[in-house]
Amino acid sequence: MKRGWSEYELAKYSGLTQSTISTWYSKNQMPTIPSLQKICDGLGITMSQFFAEDEDLISLTKERREVLDDWSSLNFQQQKIVKDLMKNM
Protein backbone atom coordinates (compact mmCIF):
# COMPACT_ATOMS: atom_id res chain seq x y z
CA MET A 1 0.00 0.00 0.00
CA LYS A 2 1.24 3.38 -0.89
CA ARG A 3 0.20 6.14 1.45
CA GLY A 4 2.99 8.58 0.92
CA TRP A 5 3.61 8.86 4.66
CA SER A 6 6.86 10.16 6.01
CA GLU A 7 8.78 8.26 8.69
CA TYR A 8 7.35 10.76 11.17
CA GLU A 9 3.76 10.00 10.14
CA LEU A 10 4.32 6.25 10.23
CA ALA A 11 5.84 6.58 13.70
CA LYS A 12 2.95 8.76 14.86
CA TYR A 13 0.24 6.34 13.72
CA SER A 14 2.05 3.14 14.70
CA GLY A 15 3.25 4.22 18.14
CA LEU A 16 6.87 3.47 17.24
CA THR A 17 9.66 6.00 17.43
CA GLN A 18 10.82 7.74 14.30
CA SER A 19 14.40 6.74 15.10
CA THR A 20 13.39 3.05 15.10
CA ILE A 21 11.83 3.35 11.66
CA SER A 22 14.76 5.39 10.39
CA THR A 23 17.19 2.71 11.62
CA TRP A 24 15.30 0.02 9.70
CA TYR A 25 15.75 2.02 6.50
CA SER A 26 19.33 3.13 7.01
CA LYS A 27 20.60 -0.27 8.15
CA ASN A 28 18.29 -2.28 5.87
CA GLN A 29 16.86 -4.12 8.89
CA MET A 30 13.54 -5.90 9.21
CA PRO A 31 11.05 -5.02 11.96
CA THR A 32 10.12 -7.60 14.57
CA ILE A 33 6.67 -9.20 14.40
CA PRO A 34 5.35 -7.05 17.29
CA SER A 35 6.67 -3.92 15.57
CA LEU A 36 5.15 -5.01 12.28
CA GLN A 37 1.82 -5.50 14.04
CA LYS A 38 2.05 -1.91 15.33
CA ILE A 39 2.70 -0.70 11.80
CA CYS A 40 -0.31 -2.62 10.50
CA ASP A 41 -2.48 -1.25 13.30
CA GLY A 42 -1.33 2.25 12.43
CA LEU A 43 -2.14 1.69 8.78
CA GLY A 44 -5.50 0.17 9.69
CA ILE A 45 -4.76 -3.11 7.95
CA THR A 46 -4.11 -6.72 8.92
CA MET A 47 -0.77 -8.43 8.51
CA SER A 48 -2.39 -10.54 5.79
CA GLN A 49 -3.21 -7.38 3.89
CA PHE A 50 0.30 -6.05 4.48
CA PHE A 51 1.86 -9.12 2.87
CA ALA A 52 -0.78 -9.61 0.18
CA GLU A 53 0.39 -9.24 -3.38
CA ASP A 54 -3.04 -8.20 -4.60
CA GLU A 55 -3.03 -4.40 -4.60
CA ASP A 56 -6.82 -4.27 -4.91
CA LEU A 57 -7.44 -5.38 -1.32
CA ILE A 58 -9.66 -3.08 0.68
CA SER A 59 -7.83 -1.39 3.48
CA LEU A 60 -9.33 -1.95 6.88
CA THR A 61 -9.52 1.53 8.37
CA LYS A 62 -10.52 2.14 11.97
CA GLU A 63 -14.01 3.06 10.81
CA ARG A 64 -14.35 -0.14 8.76
CA ARG A 65 -13.06 -2.19 11.67
CA GLU A 66 -15.68 -0.58 13.94
CA VAL A 67 -18.43 -1.40 11.43
CA LEU A 68 -17.28 -5.02 11.27
CA ASP A 69 -17.15 -5.24 15.05
CA ASP A 70 -20.66 -3.80 15.28
CA TRP A 71 -21.84 -6.15 12.54
CA SER A 72 -20.50 -9.15 14.45
CA SER A 73 -22.56 -8.21 17.48
CA LEU A 74 -25.83 -8.24 15.49
CA ASN A 75 -28.06 -11.30 15.31
CA PHE A 76 -29.12 -12.75 11.96
CA GLN A 77 -32.34 -10.73 11.75
CA GLN A 78 -30.57 -7.47 12.58
CA GLN A 79 -27.92 -8.19 9.95
CA LYS A 80 -30.67 -8.77 7.38
CA ILE A 81 -32.28 -5.44 8.27
CA VAL A 82 -28.96 -3.60 7.92
CA LYS A 83 -28.24 -5.28 4.56
CA ASP A 84 -31.72 -4.36 3.26
CA LEU A 85 -31.27 -0.79 4.45
CA MET A 86 -27.90 -0.49 2.73
CA LYS A 87 -29.29 -1.90 -0.53
CA ASN A 88 -32.00 0.76 -0.49
CA MET A 89 -29.67 3.68 0.18
Contacts in CASP RR format, 6 or more apart in sequence:
PFRMAT RR
TARGET T0000
AUTHOR 0000-0000-0000
METHOD contacts of the structure
MODEL  1
MKRGWSEYELAKYSGLTQSTISTWYSKNQMPTIPSLQKICDGLGITMSQF
FAEDEDLISLTKERREVLDDWSSLNFQQQKIVKDLMKNM
1 43 0 8 1.000
1 45 0 8 1.000
1 49 0 8 1.000
1 50 0 8 1.000
1 55 0 8 1.000
1 59 0 8 1.000
3 43 0 8 1.000
5 13 0 8 1.000
7 18 0 8 1.000
7 21 0 8 1.000
7 22 0 8 1.000
7 25 0 8 1.000
8 18 0 8 1.000
10 16 0 8 1.000
10 21 0 8 1.000
10 39 0 8 1.000
10 42 0 8 1.000
11 17 0 8 1.000
11 18 0 8 1.000
11 20 0 8 1.000
11 21 0 8 1.000
13 42 0 8 1.000
13 43 0 8 1.000
14 21 0 8 1.000
14 38 0 8 1.000
14 39 0 8 1.000
14 41 0 8 1.000
14 42 0 8 1.000
14 43 0 8 1.000
15 38 0 8 1.000
15 42 0 8 1.000
16 35 0 8 1.000
16 38 0 8 1.000
16 39 0 8 1.000
20 35 0 8 1.000
23 29 0 8 1.000
24 30 0 8 1.000
24 31 0 8 1.000
31 39 0 8 1.000
36 47 0 8 1.000
36 50 0 8 1.000
37 47 0 8 1.000
39 50 0 8 1.000
40 46 0 8 1.000
40 47 0 8 1.000
40 49 0 8 1.000
40 50 0 8 1.000
43 50 0 8 1.000
43 59 0 8 1.000
44 59 0 8 1.000
44 60 0 8 1.000
44 61 0 8 1.000
44 62 0 8 1.000
44 65 0 8 1.000
45 59 0 8 1.000
45 60 0 8 1.000
46 60 0 8 1.000
49 57 0 8 1.000
49 59 0 8 1.000
49 60 0 8 1.000
58 64 0 8 1.000
60 68 0 8 1.000
71 79 0 8 1.000
71 82 0 8 1.000
74 82 0 8 1.000
END
